[in-house]
C-alpha cells in the first residue's frame, strides 16, 4: 500500500471519517421518537454491537494473507452460498452509499461554485476518488484534515447550541409525561446501524498496518469512540434546542436534512446553516473516502486486482464509474438511499461476522494470535442484534412497529 509507517491515530481517522457522515445528518430525525435519553441508549447499544462485529472480522482476517478481503475469507469459512449472499449485500450497501455521497457532496459542490448539479457531482468524485486511487496513506491524510475541519466547524456551529440547550426541551418535560418514547426504539435501530458502518475497511487496515492486528483493533476502538462522542454531542445540540413536537415537518420533508438545518436556523440564526453546510460537506467527503476505500479493497480481492497502479486503476474504475453514472442519470435524495442501507448492511455487519467467528475458531482453534473479547455469548449478542434490526425494518415498513411522525 505504502512504505510509510501508519499511525493508530491515522487508522482511527479513517474509521471515524467513514462512520461520521450519514449518521450525523440522519440520527437526530431517526431518534426523535425515543428522544435524547433513548437516543443515547440506542447509540451505545449499536456502537458496542458494531464494534464487536468489526473486531470479529478482524480476528478472522488474521488467519489469511494480507490483502485478503471479504470474498476470500467468507468463501473459505462459510462456503460459496454465504459468500454470494455476503458479496451482494456488501456491493449493494457500498455502491448505494457511494451513490448517495456523490449526490449530496456534488449538490453542495455545485451550490458553492454556482454550477449545474452534474458539474458538482463530477468534480466531487474526481477530487476525492483521486485520494482513494493513489493509496491508503492519502486517505489517511485526507480524512485527518477533514475531521480536523469537522471538529472546528462543529464547535463553531454548535458551541452556541450546546450552551443554549434547555433541560426542559432535552428531557421533553413539556409533554407532561403522557408521551411514549421506547416504543419508537425499534424504528431508530436501522439508521443507527448504518451510522456505525466501517466493516468494509477492516481487512484493508490489516494490510495497511502490515498485519499488526492489535494496531487495527486500537484504531477501531478509537475511531468508533470518537464517532460516538460526536454523535452524542450532536444529539445534545439538536434535541436540546429543537422541541420534539417540532420534528413533524422535518420528518415529513422529502429532504429532511435540509429541513433539519432550516429548523435549527430558526433557533440559532441563518449563519448556523452556512457553518453546518460546511461541516456537512466535510462529513460527506470523509465518509465517501472511507466507504469507497472499503469498496475498492473488496473489488480488488473479488476480481484479483493487484496493488500496482494498473490494478488500482481497474478497481477504481469499477468503484467510482457505476455510482457516478447512476447519480448523473437517476438523481434522487440522500435520505431515500440510506433508508435501504440498514437492511442489507445487517447481513455483513451482524450475521456474517458472528458466523465467521464461530467458523474461524472451529477451524483454527485458540492459537496465539489476536482474539476478540468474549466467546459464544458475544456471537449470540451480535447475531441477535442483527435479528432485531431486520425485524425492526420489516415491522416498521409493515406499519406494525410504531414510527414517530411528530
Secondary structure as the mmCIF struct_conf table of DSSP 4:
data_model
#
loop_
_struct_conf.conf_type_id
_struct_conf.id
_struct_conf.beg_label_comp_id
_struct_conf.beg_label_asym_id
_struct_conf.beg_label_seq_id
_struct_conf.end_label_comp_id
_struct_conf.end_label_asym_id
_struct_conf.end_label_seq_id
BEND BEND1 UNK A 3 UNK A 4
HELX_RH_AL_P HELX_RH_AL_P1 UNK A 8 UNK A 19
TURN_TY1_P TURN_TY1_P1 UNK A 20 UNK A 21
HELX_RH_AL_P HELX_RH_AL_P2 UNK A 22 UNK A 30
TURN_TY1_P TURN_TY1_P2 UNK A 31 UNK A 34
HELX_RH_AL_P HELX_RH_AL_P3 UNK A 35 UNK A 61
TURN_TY1_P TURN_TY1_P3 UNK A 62 UNK A 63
BEND BEND2 UNK A 64 UNK A 64
TURN_TY1_P TURN_TY1_P4 UNK A 66 UNK A 67
HELX_RH_AL_P HELX_RH_AL_P4 UNK A 70 UNK A 78
HELX_RH_AL_P HELX_RH_AL_P5 UNK A 80 UNK A 113
TURN_TY1_P TURN_TY1_P5 UNK A 114 UNK A 114
HELX_RH_AL_P HELX_RH_AL_P6 UNK A 117 UNK A 134
HELX_RH_AL_P HELX_RH_AL_P7 UNK A 136 UNK A 164
HELX_RH_AL_P HELX_RH_AL_P8 UNK A 167 UNK A 170
TURN_TY1_P TURN_TY1_P6 UNK A 171 UNK A 172
HELX_RH_3T_P HELX_RH_3T_P1 UNK A 173 UNK A 175
TURN_TY1_P TURN_TY1_P7 UNK A 176 UNK A 177
HELX_RH_3T_P HELX_RH_3T_P2 UNK A 182 UNK A 184
HELX_RH_AL_P HELX_RH_AL_P9 UNK A 185 UNK A 194
TURN_TY1_P TURN_TY1_P8 UNK A 195 UNK A 196
HELX_RH_3T_P HELX_RH_3T_P3 UNK A 199 UNK A 201
HELX_RH_AL_P HELX_RH_AL_P10 UNK A 202 UNK A 208
TURN_TY1_P TURN_TY1_P9 UNK A 209 UNK A 211
HELX_RH_AL_P HELX_RH_AL_P11 UNK A 213 UNK A 239
TURN_TY1_P TURN_TY1_P10 UNK A 240 UNK A 241
BEND BEND3 UNK A 242 UNK A 242
HELX_RH_3T_P HELX_RH_3T_P4 UNK A 244 UNK A 246
HELX_RH_AL_P HELX_RH_AL_P12 UNK A 248 UNK A 252
BEND BEND4 UNK A 253 UNK A 255
HELX_RH_AL_P HELX_RH_AL_P13 UNK A 256 UNK A 268
HELX_RH_AL_P HELX_RH_AL_P14 UNK A 270 UNK A 303
TURN_TY1_P TURN_TY1_P11 UNK A 304 UNK A 304
BEND BEND5 UNK A 307 UNK A 308
HELX_RH_AL_P HELX_RH_AL_P15 UNK A 309 UNK A 329
BEND BEND6 UNK A 330 UNK A 330
HELX_RH_AL_P HELX_RH_AL_P16 UNK A 334 UNK A 338
TURN_TY1_P TURN_TY1_P12 UNK A 339 UNK A 340
HELX_RH_AL_P HELX_RH_AL_P17 UNK A 341 UNK A 346
HELX_RH_PI_P HELX_RH_PI_P1 UNK A 347 UNK A 351
HELX_RH_AL_P HELX_RH_AL_P18 UNK A 352 UNK A 364
BEND BEND7 UNK A 366 UNK A 366
BEND BEND8 UNK A 368 UNK A 369
BEND BEND9 UNK A 373 UNK A 373
BEND BEND10 UNK A 375 UNK A 375
HELX_RH_AL_P HELX_RH_AL_P19 UNK A 376 UNK A 397
TURN_TY1_P TURN_TY1_P13 UNK A 398 UNK A 399
BEND BEND11 UNK A 401 UNK A 401
#
